[in-house]
Amino acid sequence: MDIKDKQAKLKTLTPMQYRVTQENGTEPPFRNEFNEHKEEGLYVDIVSGEPLFTSMDKFDSGCGWPSFSKPIEADNVEERTDNSHGMRRVEVRSSEADSHLGHVFTDGPKALGGLRYCINSAALRFVPKDQLEQQGYGEYLALFKK
């Protein structure tokens, strides 16, 4: 992502979106846009638009934030050691825009691979399945074929 494009996009973010993605913040649990969201589609980086997760990999973990079993493509997220707040965790960031997304834990459903990507809604934009083509994500429609 071009630095000028990123700077322009950052100016459009809400204070919560900025705090989460740029200052490694965390939104309140259970009071966020996508925790209970069930519509089919893609979740993309709010800054760059990089595709991150699909609704098919989303599950209710009960933690208060959207949880996913895996990213669309492993290269679209970066995992880093995070020792903040007196805890040892693995932070998840978007590869293209370097947005803080949340953390990944090893307590996810075993049947889905055992991982729980616990992601802040404020770091995401949702693209409904029926709008993938119009919004430039048509190549991902194949993921939703039954």
TORFISE-470306 format. One line per field, with one value per residue: x, y, z of N, C-alpha, C in turn; residue in three letters. Coordinates in pm, 1 decimal. Each point is the difference from the previous one (the first is absolute). Layout:
<sites>
neast (X, ...)
nnorth (Y, ...)
nup (Z, ...)
caeast (X, ...)
canorth (Y, ...)
caup (Z, ...)
ceast (X, ...)
cnorth (Y, ...)
cup (Z, ...)
r (ALA, ...)
</sites>
This chain:
<sites>
neast (84.4, -25.7, 106.7, -11.6, -22.2, 98.7, 77.2, -41.8, 17.7, 114.2, -6.6, -42.1, 93.6, -87.4, -18.0, -105.0, -34.4, 27.4, -63.4, -93.4, -13.1, 7.0, -77.7, -27.3, -108.4, -96.1, -96.5, -109.6, 9.4, -60.3, 67.8, 1.2, 30.8, 105.3, -5.9, -120.9, 81.7, -102.5, -4.6, -23.8, 133.0, 72.4, 98.4, 10.5, 127.7, -38.9, 130.8, 43.3, -99.3, 114.4, -35.0, -72.1, -133.6, -57.2, -125.4, 48.3, 100.3, -113.5, 24.4, -97.1, 100.2, -94.1, 104.8, -99.5, 87.7, -2.1, -28.9, 118.0, -19.0, -4.9, 111.0, -46.7, 104.6, 83.8, 33.1, -131.9, 47.3, 45.3, 73.9, -16.8, 108.7, -92.5, 86.3, -90.6, -31.7, 127.7, -28.3, 12.2, -16.1, -78.3, 56.4, -113.2, 75.0, -59.0, 27.1, -103.0, -92.4, 41.1, -128.1, -12.0, -14.6, 88.1, -43.0, 92.4, -92.4, 47.9, -103.4, 21.3, -110.7, 23.4, -130.2, 26.4, 80.6, -84.8, -10.2, 18.4, -26.7, 33.6, -92.5, 52.4, -129.6, 55.4, 64.4, -130.5, -12.7, -130.8, 24.8, -130.4, -33.1, -120.1, 98.9, 45.8, -76.0, -106.7, 43.2, 16.0, -87.8, -32.7, 131.2, -58.1, -79.2, 103.4, 44.6, -103.7, 57.6, -119.2)
nnorth (-117.9, 89.6, 64.4, 63.9, -116.8, -51.4, 105.6, -4.0, -130.2, 19.9, 102.6, -109.6, -52.2, -72.0, 71.2, -82.9, 14.6, 127.4, 8.1, -79.1, 51.5, 122.1, -16.4, -111.1, 71.7, -3.3, -38.3, 51.9, -104.2, -77.5, 113.4, -85.0, 51.0, -78.4, 20.5, 47.1, 54.0, -30.3, 114.7, -59.8, -12.8, 105.2, -19.3, 129.7, 29.1, 68.0, -16.7, -121.1, -62.4, -34.4, -103.5, -16.9, 3.7, -120.6, 21.7, -79.0, 81.0, 69.2, 9.8, -41.9, 73.8, 94.8, 42.0, 28.7, -64.1, 43.7, -126.8, -28.6, -108.7, 84.1, 58.0, 84.2, 79.7, -94.3, 30.0, 2.1, -86.0, 79.5, -92.3, 72.3, -23.3, -8.1, 73.3, 74.0, 87.7, -31.0, -9.4, -127.0, 76.4, -39.1, 114.0, 42.3, 19.8, 95.4, -77.4, 38.5, 24.2, -116.1, -26.1, 46.3, -132.5, -64.1, -118.2, -94.9, -90.8, -91.9, 74.2, 4.4, -17.5, -114.5, -13.8, 124.7, -81.6, 34.6, 85.9, 109.7, 52.0, 64.3, 52.9, 119.4, 18.9, 86.7, -115.4, -28.8, -29.1, -10.4, -97.0, 28.2, -128.5, 56.2, 56.2, -124.0, -34.4, 71.7, -57.5, -77.5, -77.8, 10.1, 4.4, 60.5, 24.9, -54.6, 76.2, 63.6, -63.8, -53.6)
nup (0.0, -90.9, 46.9, -116.4, -62.5, 72.9, -16.5, -125.6, -3.6, 64.6, -83.1, -63.2, 79.0, 67.3, 110.4, 11.8, -127.7, 18.4, 116.0, -53.2, -121.6, 50.9, 107.9, -70.3, -21.1, 91.7, -80.1, 53.2, 83.7, -86.4, -2.0, -101.1, -115.5, 8.6, 130.2, -23.6, -86.6, -81.1, -63.6, -117.4, 3.3, -37.9, 84.3, -29.1, -15.9, 106.3, 8.2, -30.8, 60.7, 55.1, -77.8, 109.9, 16.0, 1.0, -31.6, -95.0, 32.0, 10.3, 129.9, 78.8, 45.7, 4.4, -71.7, -86.5, -75.0, -124.3, -19.1, -51.2, -73.8, -104.2, -46.6, -90.9, 15.4, 35.0, -126.2, 19.4, 89.6, 94.4, 55.2, 111.7, 69.9, 94.7, 69.9, -60.8, 92.0, 15.6, -130.8, -31.2, -109.0, -100.7, -34.3, -56.9, -110.4, -70.5, -102.7, -74.1, 91.3, 48.6, -21.2, 123.6, 2.3, 74.6, 46.6, -5.9, 32.0, 81.5, 38.9, -130.7, -71.1, 59.4, -23.5, 41.9, 63.8, 96.8, -100.4, 74.4, -118.9, 109.5, -79.4, 8.4, 22.4, 83.5, -11.3, -5.2, -128.9, 1.6, -88.0, -14.0, 6.9, 4.4, 71.1, 10.2, -101.9, 42.3, 112.6, -106.7, 59.6, -127.7, 6.0, 102.6, -103.2, -59.2, 98.9, -54.1, -99.9, 8.9)
caeast (-84.4, 73.4, -5.7, -98.3, -131.9, -24.3, -24.5, -132.7, -99.1, 0.6, -78.8, -143.0, -34.9, -58.0, 101.7, 20.5, 72.2, 138.7, 64.1, 23.7, 92.0, 127.2, 56.6, -9.8, -108.3, -100.4, -136.2, -71.2, -60.5, -145.6, -59.6, 72.5, -81.6, -3.1, 0.8, -112.6, -31.7, -11.9, -15.5, 109.6, 84.9, 140.7, 42.1, 123.2, 68.3, -67.4, 93.1, 46.9, -94.5, 58.4, -87.9, 58.0, -75.7, -132.8, -106.7, -1.9, 98.4, -37.1, -73.9, -29.7, 88.9, -47.7, 97.7, -45.9, 53.1, -9.3, 103.5, 15.0, 89.2, 119.1, -10.8, -21.2, 133.5, 95.1, 87.3, -70.2, 14.9, 129.6, -11.8, 114.4, -5.2, -50.7, 17.5, -63.4, -101.5, 40.3, -38.8, 72.1, -100.7, 43.3, -74.7, -27.6, -0.7, -16.4, 129.7, 12.6, -7.9, 57.0, -102.9, -22.5, -130.6, -37.8, 94.1, -35.9, 15.7, -4.2, -115.2, -111.8, -56.3, 93.6, -50.1, 31.7, 144.6, 48.0, 38.0, -105.2, 43.4, -89.4, 25.2, -81.0, -88.8, 44.7, 108.3, -56.8, -114.3, -66.6, -47.5, -97.3, 24.5, -62.8, 66.6, 142.5, 36.6, -5.2, 101.1, 134.1, 41.4, -64.3, 78.8, -30.3, -132.7, 17.0, 8.3, -135.7, -71.1, -24.8)
canorth (117.9, 124.6, 78.5, 108.5, -63.5, -38.6, 121.7, 49.8, -90.9, 15.2, 119.7, -32.4, -94.6, 50.5, -6.0, -138.6, -70.9, 47.9, -48.5, -143.6, -38.9, 72.1, 11.8, -132.5, 3.7, -106.6, 50.7, -71.5, -128.4, -13.1, 124.3, 33.5, -22.6, -132.2, -112.8, -90.0, 13.6, -133.9, 6.9, -57.0, 96.0, 15.5, 102.5, 55.6, 101.3, 129.7, 97.9, -31.9, -80.9, -133.1, -106.8, -65.2, -114.3, -20.3, -35.0, -146.4, -36.4, 72.9, -81.3, 66.8, -51.3, 49.6, 93.3, 137.6, 55.3, -97.1, -103.2, -71.8, -115.4, 18.0, 108.5, -43.9, -35.9, 18.4, 114.0, 126.9, 38.9, -23.0, -30.9, 50.6, -18.1, 117.1, -18.2, 112.8, -24.0, -110.7, -128.3, -41.3, -32.7, 15.0, 106.8, -17.7, 126.6, -17.5, 8.6, 114.8, 130.6, -13.6, 34.2, -92.7, -63.6, -69.5, -103.4, -137.7, -88.7, -142.3, -61.5, -7.5, -134.3, -98.4, -40.4, 107.2, 20.6, 33.2, 140.5, 101.9, 135.0, 90.9, 120.1, 118.7, 45.0, 132.2, -17.8, -68.4, 44.8, -118.4, 5.2, -108.2, -91.0, 47.9, 122.6, -27.6, 36.9, 145.4, 66.1, -40.9, -124.3, -107.2, -123.9, -72.5, -61.1, -145.9, -51.8, -15.8, -103.7, -116.7)
caup (0.0, -12.7, 124.1, -16.0, 5.6, 138.7, 77.7, -36.6, 57.6, 145.5, 32.6, -8.4, 105.5, 124.5, 106.4, 44.3, -106.0, 2.6, 123.0, -12.5, -108.0, -1.4, 135.2, 62.7, 97.4, 2.5, 18.3, 106.6, -37.0, -15.2, -49.2, -122.3, -119.4, -63.3, 92.4, -27.0, -141.8, -59.2, -145.6, -79.9, -69.1, 37.3, 94.7, -55.8, 80.7, -8.9, -56.7, -135.8, -76.9, -19.2, 49.2, 116.9, 50.0, -58.8, 93.4, 14.6, 102.0, 120.9, 96.2, 126.6, 104.6, 128.3, 57.9, -14.7, -124.3, -109.5, 2.2, -126.5, 13.1, -83.9, -98.7, -138.7, -48.1, 109.4, -29.2, 21.6, 140.4, 63.2, 142.1, 75.9, 144.4, 71.1, 144.1, 68.9, 103.2, 86.5, -60.3, -120.3, -100.5, -138.4, -66.3, -142.1, -72.9, -144.3, -67.6, -90.3, 66.8, 133.7, 98.4, 111.4, -16.2, 122.4, 43.1, -32.8, 114.0, -36.3, 65.3, -93.9, -19.6, -57.9, -131.8, -95.9, -0.7, 133.4, 19.3, 14.8, -34.1, 72.0, -80.5, 28.4, -108.3, -44.8, -97.2, -115.8, -79.5, -52.8, -138.3, -17.7, -112.4, -123.6, -46.0, -21.9, -137.6, -16.0, 81.7, -41.4, 65.6, -73.0, 4.1, 123.1, -9.2, -5.8, 136.7, 53.1, -76.4, 86.7)
ceast (88.3, -20.1, -102.0, -142.0, -35.5, -31.9, -137.9, -108.0, -8.2, -83.6, -150.3, -46.8, -66.9, 110.5, 27.5, 77.3, 147.5, 72.8, 33.0, 109.6, 137.3, 68.5, -13.7, -107.5, -90.7, -135.9, -68.9, -56.8, -151.7, -68.2, 77.8, -79.3, -13.5, -0.5, -111.0, -44.9, 1.7, -9.6, 121.2, 78.1, 142.6, 16.1, 136.6, 58.0, -67.2, 89.4, 29.8, -103.4, 51.4, -93.9, 66.8, -70.3, -131.4, -99.6, -5.0, 95.6, -25.4, -79.6, -19.8, 84.7, -46.3, 92.0, -42.3, 52.7, -19.1, 117.6, -3.2, 98.2, 128.1, -18.5, -25.7, 130.5, 98.3, 88.5, -66.3, 5.1, 141.4, -24.4, 128.4, -19.0, -41.3, 8.3, -63.3, -99.9, 31.8, -37.6, 92.0, -105.6, 62.6, -92.5, -18.0, -9.9, -23.2, 135.3, 17.0, 4.7, 63.5, -97.9, -1.3, -141.6, -50.9, 107.6, -49.0, 34.5, -16.1, -117.9, -124.0, -51.8, 98.6, -41.4, 30.9, 148.7, 57.9, 40.0, -123.1, 62.7, -104.3, 28.7, -94.7, -85.8, 49.1, 112.9, -51.1, -107.2, -59.7, -47.8, -96.0, 29.5, -58.2, 58.7, 148.4, 46.3, 8.8, 111.3, 142.2, 53.2, -60.7, 73.9, -29.6, -138.3, 7.9, 6.5, -137.5, -84.0, -13.5, 30.2)
cnorth (123.3, 85.2, 114.2, -54.4, -35.5, 123.1, 57.1, -87.3, 16.1, 119.7, -27.4, -92.8, 69.6, -1.9, -142.9, -79.7, 39.6, -56.9, -148.6, -28.8, 64.9, 7.8, -129.5, -5.9, -121.2, 63.9, -77.9, -133.4, 10.4, 126.1, 46.8, -54.0, -145.4, -120.0, -100.1, 3.2, -137.0, -0.9, -59.9, 110.5, -1.0, 108.3, 47.1, 104.1, 135.5, 106.2, -28.7, -70.4, -140.2, -106.3, -78.0, -129.4, -13.2, -33.4, -150.6, -47.8, 71.2, -93.1, 80.4, -62.7, 43.8, 102.8, 147.0, 71.8, -102.6, -97.8, -78.9, -114.9, 14.7, 122.5, -58.6, -51.4, 32.2, 122.7, 135.4, 47.1, -31.3, -24.4, 41.8, -27.5, 131.0, -28.6, 114.0, -47.9, -121.9, -137.2, -31.0, -47.9, 11.6, 101.9, -34.0, 138.3, -29.6, 21.4, 129.0, 134.1, -0.6, 45.4, -104.3, -53.1, -59.7, -100.3, -137.4, -88.3, -145.2, -72.7, -4.7, -142.3, -93.6, -38.3, 104.0, 32.6, 44.4, 143.8, 88.1, 135.8, 94.2, 140.7, 113.4, 35.1, 131.4, -7.9, -54.1, 81.4, -126.4, 25.2, -117.6, -82.0, 53.3, 131.1, -21.7, 46.5, 151.9, 71.0, -48.2, -127.5, -122.7, -132.1, -84.9, -64.3, -153.7, -62.8, -33.5, -101.5, -121.9, -128.3)
cup (0.0, 126.0, -9.6, 5.2, 144.0, 84.3, -28.7, 63.9, 151.7, 44.4, -1.3, 112.1, 118.5, 106.2, 48.5, -104.4, -0.4, 121.9, -10.2, -101.4, 9.2, 135.8, 79.6, 107.8, -9.0, 24.0, 110.8, -49.1, -3.0, -51.8, -123.0, -119.1, -45.3, 94.3, -31.7, -145.6, -67.0, -153.0, -72.0, -69.9, 51.4, 105.1, -48.9, 95.1, -24.0, -65.5, -146.0, -87.6, -27.1, 57.0, 113.2, 40.0, -75.4, 110.1, 24.7, 108.8, 132.3, 90.7, 128.4, 109.1, 138.4, 63.6, -13.0, -121.6, -110.9, 5.9, -130.2, 21.0, -81.0, -89.4, -139.0, -58.0, 112.2, -21.6, 25.3, 144.5, 47.0, 147.5, 69.4, 148.1, 65.1, 149.6, 79.9, 104.5, 86.7, -51.8, -117.4, -99.2, -138.9, -65.6, -147.4, -62.9, -147.6, -66.8, -78.5, 72.8, 138.7, 108.2, 111.3, -15.2, 131.1, 36.5, -44.9, 120.4, -46.4, 66.1, -89.4, -13.6, -69.3, -142.2, -107.8, -2.0, 132.8, 24.5, 14.8, -27.4, 58.4, -53.6, 38.5, -120.9, -59.8, -102.1, -132.8, -71.6, -60.1, -142.0, -18.3, -126.1, -130.5, -52.2, -30.2, -138.1, -14.8, 76.8, -29.2, 63.9, -68.2, 3.1, 123.6, 0.4, 1.9, 138.9, 56.5, -76.3, 88.1, -74.4)
r (MET, ASP, ILE, LYS, ASP, LYS, GLN, ALA, LYS, LEU, LYS, THR, LEU, THR, PRO, MET, GLN, TYR, ARG, VAL, THR, GLN, GLU, ASN, GLY, THR, GLU, PRO, PRO, PHE, ARG, ASN, GLU, PHE, ASN, GLU, HIS, LYS, GLU, GLU, GLY, LEU, TYR, VAL, ASP, ILE, VAL, SER, GLY, GLU, PRO, LEU, PHE, THR, SER, MET, ASP, LYS, PHE, ASP, SER, GLY, CYS, GLY, TRP, PRO, SER, PHE, SER, LYS, PRO, ILE, GLU, ALA, ASP, ASN, VAL, GLU, GLU, ARG, THR, ASP, ASN, SER, HIS, GLY, MET, ARG, ARG, VAL, GLU, VAL, ARG, SER, SER, GLU, ALA, ASP, SER, HIS, LEU, GLY, HIS, VAL, PHE, THR, ASP, GLY, PRO, LYS, ALA, LEU, GLY, GLY, LEU, ARG, TYR, CYS, ILE, ASN, SER, ALA, ALA, LEU, ARG, PHE, VAL, PRO, LYS, ASP, GLN, LEU, GLU, GLN, GLN, GLY, TYR, GLY, GLU, TYR, LEU, ALA, LEU, PHE, LYS, LYS)
</sites>
